[in-house]
Amino acid sequence: MTIEIDWIAFLQVFAAALAAAVLVVGFYALGLRMLVRAGRVPVVAPAEFTDAIAVITDKQRRRAEKAAAKAAKKSPLTDGQKRFALVAAYGAFALCALAVLGGLLLIVFGH
């Protein structure tokens, strides 16, 4: 009994996985960048874990929120440019979600 590997199929799966990873990460990074350009810097409080290595304090979180608000006020963009950046951010997040959904649909229905 010999095992035959279809190397062409392997390369197709590898290329599809690589392209999907680049698309998802790229759209997510673009969405975050546009969100920051729109003046909506995401500040997320960390979850409290009992075995966490480093958790920021409330003082550090307040300082980060204050810095984000200050940076949003100093933005040189006009209101129209900020609105466009916000729409572009939501569009990039939507494309990221569509790429993930497309991959899931391909897994579920594509076999």
matplotlib code that plots the C-alpha trace (Angstrom):
import matplotlib.pyplot as plt

x = [0.0, 1.5, 0.3, 0.0, 0.1, -1.6, 0.9, -1.1, -4.1, -1.7, -0.3, -3.9, -4.9, -1.7, -2.2, -5.8, -5.0, -2.2, -4.4, -7.2, -4.9, -3.4, -6.9, -8.3, -5.2, -4.9, -8.5, -8.5, -5.3, -6.7, -10.0, -8.1, -5.9, -9.0, -10.7, -7.8, -7.7, -11.4, -10.6, -12.1, -9.1, -10.2, -9.2, -10.1, -9.9, -8.1, -9.9, -8.9, -7.4, -6.1, -2.9, -2.3, 1.3, 0.6, -2.8, -3.0, -4.4, -7.4, -5.0, -3.2, -6.5, -7.7, -4.4, -4.7, -8.3, -7.2, -4.4, -6.8, -9.2, -6.4, -5.1, -8.7, -9.0, -5.7, -6.6, -5.9, -8.7, -11.9, -15.2, -15.8, -12.4, -13.1, -16.5, -14.9, -12.3, -15.0, -17.0, -13.8, -13.0, -16.5, -16.1, -12.8, -14.2, -17.1, -14.7, -12.8, -16.0, -17.0, -13.6, -14.1, -17.7, -16.6, -14.0, -16.5, -19.0, -16.3, -15.5, -19.1, -20.5, -17.4, -16.5]
y = [0.0, 3.3, 6.8, 9.3, 13.0, 15.3, 18.2, 20.4, 20.2, 20.9, 24.0, 25.2, 24.9, 26.6, 29.5, 29.9, 30.0, 32.4, 34.8, 34.6, 35.4, 38.3, 39.6, 39.3, 40.9, 43.6, 44.6, 44.6, 46.7, 49.1, 49.4, 50.2, 52.7, 54.5, 54.4, 56.2, 58.7, 59.4, 60.3, 57.3, 55.6, 52.3, 52.1, 48.7, 47.9, 44.6, 41.7, 40.7, 37.2, 35.6, 34.5, 37.5, 38.6, 42.3, 44.1, 47.9, 49.8, 52.1, 55.0, 53.8, 53.2, 56.7, 58.1, 56.2, 57.4, 61.0, 60.7, 59.3, 62.2, 64.7, 63.2, 63.2, 67.0, 67.8, 66.0, 68.2, 66.6, 68.3, 66.9, 65.5, 63.7, 62.2, 61.0, 59.5, 57.8, 56.4, 55.0, 53.5, 51.9, 50.3, 49.2, 47.6, 45.8, 44.6, 43.2, 41.5, 39.9, 38.9, 37.2, 35.2, 34.4, 33.3, 31.0, 29.4, 28.9, 27.4, 25.0, 24.1, 23.8, 23.5, 19.9]
z = [0.0, -1.1, -0.1, -3.0, -2.2, -4.6, -4.5, -6.8, -4.4, -1.5, -3.2, -4.0, -0.4, 0.7, -1.7, -0.7, 3.0, 2.5, 0.4, 2.9, 5.8, 3.9, 3.1, 6.6, 8.3, 5.7, 5.8, 9.6, 9.7, 7.2, 9.2, 12.4, 10.6, 9.1, 12.5, 14.1, 11.2, 11.8, 15.4, 17.0, 18.6, 20.1, 23.8, 25.2, 28.9, 29.4, 30.9, 34.4, 34.5, 37.7, 36.0, 33.8, 33.3, 32.9, 33.4, 33.1, 36.0, 36.0, 36.1, 33.0, 31.2, 32.0, 30.8, 27.5, 27.0, 27.7, 25.2, 22.6, 23.2, 22.9, 19.7, 18.3, 19.0, 17.3, 14.1, 11.0, 9.0, 8.1, 9.2, 5.7, 5.7, 9.1, 7.9, 4.8, 7.0, 9.3, 6.3, 4.9, 8.3, 8.5, 4.8, 5.6, 8.6, 6.4, 3.8, 6.6, 7.8, 4.3, 3.8, 7.0, 6.1, 2.6, 4.0, 6.4, 3.6, 1.4, 4.3, 5.0, 1.4, -0.7, -0.1]

ax = plt.figure().add_subplot(projection="3d")
ax.plot(x, y, z, "-o")
ax.set_aspect("equal")
plt.show()
